[in-house]
């Protein structure tokens, strides 16, 4: 079983596929206009059994697009509370700062790339009940 999660946005969306243990199988930030096509491809490739969608301000439009592309996989809306903050912590866990940057507190640093895909990872883990303090 795999789970696909989406962090919807106006211009870009975070998209991730995780297994039932919460392990990341695939993650990427995609342009919003490519979301439905990419999700459809991934749902087939990873045999997704659940589709999770963050409840951000643009989730209704994303839910409509995904519903048209994947009618057999209705979206479950998941609370996005604090996910961006947690995604930044997860980013630095995956990509520890190097050189002089490791001397700065992580809370003062901004990841050099979007973390929307990691928000999608957190949404999936939250739905699996596997959200814990691993981001700290």
VENFENVEN-V542362 format. One record per pair of residues at least 6 apart in sequence whose C-alpha atoms are under 8 Angstrom apart, sorted by the first residue. I is the first residue (numbers start at 0). J is the second residue. Records with the same first field share a line. If there is no record, write none. Layout:
BEGIN
I=J, J
END
This chain:
BEGIN
0=18, 19, 46, 47, 48
1=16, 17, 18, 19, 45, 46, 47, 48, 49
2=16, 17, 18, 19, 47, 48, 49, 50, 51, 123
3=14, 15, 16, 17, 38, 42, 47, 48, 49, 50, 51, 123
4=13, 14, 15, 16, 50, 51, 52, 53, 119, 120, 122, 123
5=12, 13, 14, 15, 50, 51, 52, 53, 116, 119, 122
6=12, 13, 14, 52, 53, 55, 115, 116, 118, 119, 122
7=13, 31, 52, 53, 55, 57, 58, 61
8=31, 55, 56, 57, 58
9=31, 57
10=30, 31, 32
11=28, 29, 30, 31
12=28, 29, 30, 31, 34, 115, 116
13=26, 27, 28, 29, 114, 115, 116, 117, 118, 119
14=26, 27, 28, 29, 38, 115, 116, 119, 120
15=23, 24, 25, 26, 27, 116, 117, 119, 120
16=23, 24, 25, 26, 41, 45, 47, 120
17=23, 24, 25, 120, 123
18=24
19=127
21=123, 124, 127, 129
23=120
26=116, 117, 120
27=115, 116
28=113, 114, 115, 116
34=65
35=64, 65, 68
36=68
38=65, 68
39=68, 69
41=47
48=72
49=72, 73, 74, 75
50=72, 73, 74, 75
51=74, 75, 76, 77, 122, 123
52=58, 62, 74, 75, 76, 77, 122
53=76, 77, 78, 79, 119, 122
54=76, 77, 78, 79
55=79
62=74
65=74
66=72, 73, 74
77=122, 126
78=122
79=122
82=118, 121, 122
83=114, 115, 118
85=118, 121, 134
86=114, 115, 117, 118, 121, 134
87=109, 110, 114
88=105, 134, 135
89=117, 133, 134, 135
90=110, 114, 117
91=105, 110
92=134
95=101
121=130
124=130
END
